[in-house]
Amino acid sequence: MKENKSFIQALKVASQAANAKNSLPILDYFLVDGNTITITNLEVTMKVTFEGDPFNACLPIDMALKGLKHVNGDFDININGSVAKFKAGEFEFEVPTSNIDDFPACPEVQGEYTHIEGVSIGDALKFLDNTGFTKLRPILNGVAFVAPDGLLNIVSTSGHCLYEQRTNIPFNREFVLPLRACMLIKDVNSFDINSDGKMASIRYDNVELMATLLAGEFPKYKAMIPKNESVLNIDWFDLSSSIERVSEFSDGSSKLVVLNVRQNSVEVIGKDILFSASARETLQLKSPSTPIEIGLKANYVAQALKIGKGNLSYTAKDRAVTIENENKLLLVMPMSFN
């Protein structure tokens, strides 16, 4: 069979669905079925089509990638019994093959696909990455596709902070896509998605990604969002930068910063009592605001400001602060302080 760069690129893309260590030896292999490469770790499966001569084989992922990284143009694949020989010019290498029938059956999701465009899975992951994950509530280890009003919302939360992106896309299903699958589409902003309640199928370009959905009920997050009326009218970048500077002198474990809001200014304060270190910076507000002192974890609120690119709103020192723009809302819970 004559193959080209399309095969190599397809293998590289599909290999993102592979685990470094697998419980089953067959999962270290990829399946070639015609013009489609399939790789799975049983929870996430990726199929990628390529241009070239179709063939059928089950080949080791790592060994094939090690050899093909030295191939720049066309090459031949010859399968003879339990050995596959790759040849490009004077360079050739051999890898063992496995029984095609041993490769796990690929899941299929029946139903109608919905086209999604302009959704930022990457932003949802940045905020989720920033908050960390919890083993006690595995349903939070992914991004939720929900439709509380019949329109798609993309939501991620750890319970301490929350990201919501609202869309105008009609949607009639609700599910939580696991982190591994989200990482694979974090830079994809146009795809078709379908779900049968247990699996999700996502199609884009020459890729089909299938993932087992997280089990459980996603929190009723709307109840977490307060109606904040006071607005800190200051450039989001200036406030985020100040918080990052001051937090260098905050306690290493909590990274607590205190926003001391006065009528026309806000003082950002960080202290590390153990090492007798502190820092503070005063920023002028563009318009008067309601005085308050509120404690926040620095990296949570700084990241939220960068993603939301909006003003910080608040109500009381024990209520969550929010950053909101046209289609995104980010929420950060306060921290107690002395």
N, C-alpha and C positions, 0 to 999 in steps of 0.2 A: 504494500500500500504506500502511496505517495502522500506525505503530509507536509505541513508548512507551519509558519508562525502562529496561525489561527489555533492549531491544536495546542501549542505550547502555552499560549495566552489563556485558552480555555482551562487548561489544567491548573495553571497558577491561580486563576479565579476560584475554581472549584475547590482547590486545596485549602481554602480558608475555612471550609466546613469540617476539616479533619481535626482530630485530637492528637496531641503529642504522644499520649499513651492511651491505648485502647484495651478493653477487656476481652475483645474478640480479635483474633489475628486477621480475619477477613476485612476488618475495618481499616487496616493499614493499606488496603488495595483500593483502586478506583475501577469502575466499570465503564467500558466503552461499548455502547450499543448503537451501532450505526454511526451517526454524526453527533452523538451526545455523550458527554463525560458526566458520570455521577459519582459523588463522594458523600458519605454519610457518617455520622457518629451516633446514629439511632435517634437522637433528639433533633438534630438539624441535618437536612439533606439538601444538597445543591446539585442542580443539573445545569450544564453549560453546553451549548451547541457550538460546533466548529465547522470550518470549511476545509474540505479535503476528501480523500477517499474514505467511505464508510467501512468499518470493520467491527468485529466483536472480540473482546478480550477483557481479562481481569488482571491488572498490572499493579505492582507496588508503587505507592505514591512517592515516597522519599527517593527511591532508587531512580525512578523515571525523571524526577525533577533534577537530581544531581547530574544526570547525563545530559538532559535537554538544555540546561543552562549554558552549555558550551556550543549549542547549535544555533546558528543565526539565520539560516535559509531553509530550503527544502530538505527533507530527509525521508528515508524509507523505513517502514516497519515490516518485519517479516516474522510471523508467528509459526513456530515449528514445535508442536507438542507442548511441553511445559516451559519453553523458552521463547522470549520475544527479543529479536535482534533489531537494534536501531542503528542506522548507517547514514552518515552525512559526510560525503566526500571520503577522505581517508580515515575519518574518525568513526569508530563504531563501539557500541557497548551492548551487553546482554543483561536482561533481567528475567527473573522467574515469573511465571504466570500462575494464576490460581483458577479454580473451577468457577465458571460463570454462575453455575447453579447455587453456589455457596453464598453469593453476594445477597445481602438482605433485600427483600422485596421493597420497592419504593412506594411510599404512601401516595395516595391520590385524594384530592379534595374536590368533591362535587359541588356544583352550584355556580352562581353568577358572580363575576368579578366586579369590583368597584375601582374606578380609576382615581388615584390619589396624586395630587400635584401641589407643590408649594408647601409641603409639610416638612418640618425640620426635626427629623429623628435625632440628628446630631446634637441639636440644642437640648433636647430632652435628656440625652445621655450625658452631656456635659454637666447639667445640673444634678443628675442622679449620681454621676461619678463623684461629684463634689461632696455629696452628702454621705456617701458610703452605702453599703447594703446591710440588710438585717437577715440573720439566719432564722430568727423567730417568726418572721412574716415573709415567707418566700414569694408571696404574691406581689410584693413590692420590688422584686428583682427583675423588673422589666418595664416596658412602656405600654400603657393602656390605650386601646382604641375604644372610645365610648361615645355615646350619642344621647345625652340626657334630654335634648330637645329635638332629636331627629337629625341633627347635624353633627358631623364628626368632630370630636375633640381628641387631641393627643395629650396624655397626662402621664407624668412621672412624679413619684413622691416617696419620701422615706418616713413620713409622719412628722418630721421636723421642718421640712420645707417641701415646696410643691411647684411643679411647672405645668402650665396649661396653655396649649395652643388651640385656638378656636378656628374652625373653617366653615365654609359655606357648602360643604360636600354632603349631600344626603347620605345617611348611613343608618342601617337597621340592625347592626350586630354590635356586641360588646365582648372584648376579649383582651387578654394581656399577652403581648409578644415577649418571649424571654430575651434576656440580655444578649445572649450569643447571636441570635438572629438580628437583633437591633443593631449590633455592632457591624454586621455584614451590610446593612443598608443605610448606615449613618450618613453617607455622602450621596445617597440616591434621593432625589426630590420628585421623581415622577415614576410611579409604578402602579400595577394593578394588584389588588389584594382580595382574597377570598378566605372564608373560614367556615368549617362545619361544626364548630364548638370544641373540637379536640385538636384539630390541626389548622394551621394557616398556610396558605400558598401565596407567594409573592412573585410576580413576574415583571422583569424589566430587561431591556436590551435583549441579549441572548441567554438570559439566566432565569431559572425558576428555583426559588428557595422555598423549602417546606420546613415548618418547625412545629414541634409539639407545644401547645399553649400551656401557660401556667394555670394550675388548678386553683380554684378558690374564687372568692368574691372580692373585687377591687373595692377599697374603702369609698364610702359616700363622701367624696372629697369636697363637694360643694358646701357642706356644712362647716368645713375648715376655713372658708374664706370670709373674713370679716368685711363689714361695710365701713372702710376707713374714710374719714372725712377730712382729716388734716393732711396737708401736702407739704413736703419739704422741697421747695422750689429752688433747686440747685442743679447744675449740670451733672448728669449721672457719671461722666468720666472723672470729673474733679472729685466727687464724693468717693467713688470706687478707689481711685488712686490714693486718696488720703487714708482710707481705711487700710489699704495694703501697707502703706508706710508705717502707720501707727501700730498696726498689729505685730510688726517685727519686735515690739517691746512688750507684747502681751504674754500672759502665761502660755508656755509651750503646749500644754495639753488642751486647754479650752479655746485659746486665741480669741478671748472675749474683748470686744471693744464697746465702749459706751458712747452713745450719741447724746450729748447734752444740748438740746435744742432751746435756743432763746428766741426772742421775737424776730430778730433780724440776722441771726448767725447760728451756726451749729459747731460745737466743739467736739472733735473726735478724740477719745481718750483711750489709751491702752496702758495696762500696768502688769508688771510681774513682781508680785510681793516677795516671792522667794529670793529673787536676785536684786531686789531694791531698784528695779528698772522701771521707767515709765516714758511715755511720749504723749504729746497732744498737739493738735493742729486746729485752728479756728478758720472756718470758711464762712464767707458772707452769703446770705440768702438773697435771691432776686426779689422776693416779696415777703412780708411778715408771715410768721407761722406760729402755731400753738406750742408753747413751751412744754417740754417733756424730757425725761431722762430714760433712755431705753438701752438695754444690753443686747448685743447680737454677736453671733459667732462670725468672725471676720470673713473667713473664706466663703461662707454661705452667702452673705449679703453682697460681697464684692462680685461674686460670680453672677448672682441674680441681677445686679445692676448692669453688668456687661451684656447679659443676654437680653434683658428687658429693655435696656436703653431708654428708661423712663424715670419719672420722679418717684421717690419713695413716699408712700402714704402710711399713716398710722392713726391709732385712736387712743390707746392706753399702753402703759409699759408692760402689761401682762397679755396684750393681744398681738397677734401676728402683724408684721409689716408687709406691705404689698408693693410690687413694682408692676406697672401695667402700661401696655401700649395698645395699638389698634387691635391686634389679634393674639397677644400673649399676656398672660398673667403669671407672676412669680410671687411666691409667698415664703416668708422666713419667720419661724417662731422665735420669740425673744428668749433671752437667758437671764436668770436672776443674778444679781450682783450686790455687793456690799458697798 
